[in-house]
Amino acid sequence: MLNNYRVTLEAAWLVKDINTVDDAMGVAVAEAGKRLNPDLEYVEIDVGSTQCPACNEPFDSVFMAANTALVGLALEMKVFDAENEEHAARIAKSVIGKALKNIPLNVVEVIELEHVEE
């Protein structure tokens, strides 16, 4: 039986010549959006979060040094008619990976969507 899934991937996005964390996040989301749209406009893009090792509170996944930022982006898409969670993750990585060549991707979460009877 084939199922539908929501797959979240994490992407490591490098932003150069940037002065603030907020600017780095904005540039990373905008650049990723340009590479994904219009063909993959159904992929949701957001800045990811990282857990603080000291207090366990989440914070924006951005590291800045020497006017260069590494921004962790969360990319989310629905995958329809996949055999299982692993198959859905491979489909998402393949589809997004083709548009974001040379951008490291990692599967963060795969959730099976509820079946809706018509």
C-alpha positions as CSV (number, residue, x, y, z in Angstrom):
1,M,0.0,0.0,0.0
2,L,1.3,3.4,-0.9
3,N,1.2,6.3,1.6
4,N,1.7,10.0,1.7
5,Y,4.4,11.6,3.9
6,R,5.7,15.0,5.0
7,V,9.5,15.0,4.7
8,T,11.7,17.7,6.4
9,L,15.3,18.0,5.2
10,E,18.0,20.2,6.7
11,A,20.3,22.1,4.2
12,A,23.6,23.7,5.1
13,W,23.6,27.1,3.2
14,L,26.7,29.3,3.1
15,V,26.3,33.0,2.9
16,K,29.3,35.2,2.3
17,D,29.9,39.0,2.8
18,I,27.1,39.4,5.4
19,N,27.1,41.6,8.5
20,T,24.2,40.3,10.7
21,V,22.6,37.0,11.5
22,D,19.2,38.4,10.4
23,D,20.6,39.3,7.0
24,A,22.2,35.9,6.7
25,M,18.9,34.1,7.4
26,G,17.1,36.4,4.9
27,V,19.7,35.9,2.1
28,A,19.8,32.1,2.7
29,V,16.0,31.7,2.4
30,A,15.8,34.0,-0.6
31,E,18.7,32.2,-2.5
32,A,17.2,28.8,-1.7
33,G,13.8,30.1,-2.9
34,K,15.2,31.3,-6.2
35,R,16.8,27.9,-6.9
36,L,13.6,26.0,-5.9
37,N,11.0,28.2,-7.7
38,P,9.0,28.0,-9.8
39,D,9.4,24.3,-10.4
40,L,9.4,23.3,-6.7
41,E,7.3,26.1,-5.3
42,Y,5.6,23.5,-3.0
43,V,8.8,23.1,-0.9
44,E,8.5,25.2,2.3
45,I,11.7,27.0,3.3
46,D,12.5,28.2,6.8
47,V,15.5,28.7,9.0
48,G,16.1,25.6,11.1
49,S,16.6,25.4,14.8
50,T,19.4,23.9,16.9
51,Q,19.2,22.9,20.6
52,C,21.5,24.9,22.9
53,P,23.9,22.4,24.6
54,A,23.8,24.3,27.9
55,C,20.1,25.0,28.3
56,N,18.4,22.8,25.7
57,E,16.4,25.8,24.4
58,P,16.1,26.0,20.6
59,F,17.7,28.9,18.7
60,D,18.0,29.8,15.0
61,S,20.5,27.5,13.3
62,V,23.1,30.2,12.2
63,F,26.8,30.4,12.8
64,M,28.7,33.5,11.8
65,A,32.4,34.2,11.6
66,A,34.4,36.6,9.4
67,N,31.3,38.0,7.6
68,T,30.4,34.5,6.5
69,A,27.4,32.5,7.8
70,L,26.4,28.9,7.7
71,V,22.6,28.8,7.9
72,G,20.7,25.6,8.6
73,L,17.6,25.7,6.4
74,A,14.6,23.4,7.0
75,L,13.0,22.3,3.7
76,E,9.7,20.6,3.9
77,M,7.7,18.9,1.2
78,K,4.8,16.4,0.9
79,V,5.6,13.1,-0.9
80,F,2.7,11.2,-2.3
81,D,2.4,7.5,-3.0
82,A,5.7,6.3,-1.4
83,E,6.2,2.7,-0.3
84,N,7.5,3.7,3.2
85,E,9.3,6.4,5.2
86,E,12.7,5.6,3.7
87,H,11.3,5.7,0.2
88,A,9.6,9.1,0.9
89,A,12.9,10.4,2.2
90,R,14.8,9.2,-0.9
91,I,12.3,10.9,-3.1
92,A,12.5,14.2,-1.3
93,K,16.3,14.2,-1.3
94,S,16.3,13.4,-5.0
95,V,13.8,16.1,-6.0
96,I,15.3,18.9,-3.8
97,G,18.8,17.8,-4.4
98,K,18.5,18.2,-8.2
99,A,17.5,21.9,-7.6
100,L,20.1,22.5,-4.9
101,K,23.2,20.9,-6.4
102,N,26.3,20.9,-4.1
103,I,24.2,21.8,-1.0
104,P,24.4,19.2,1.8
105,L,21.0,17.7,2.7
106,N,20.1,15.6,5.7
107,V,16.7,14.0,6.5
108,V,15.4,15.4,9.8
109,E,11.8,14.0,9.9
110,V,9.4,11.9,8.0
111,I,5.8,11.8,9.1
112,E,3.0,9.7,7.5
113,L,0.0,11.9,6.6
114,E,-3.5,10.8,7.6
115,H,-5.6,9.1,4.9
116,V,-8.6,11.1,3.8
117,E,-11.5,9.1,2.4
118,E,-13.4,10.9,-0.4
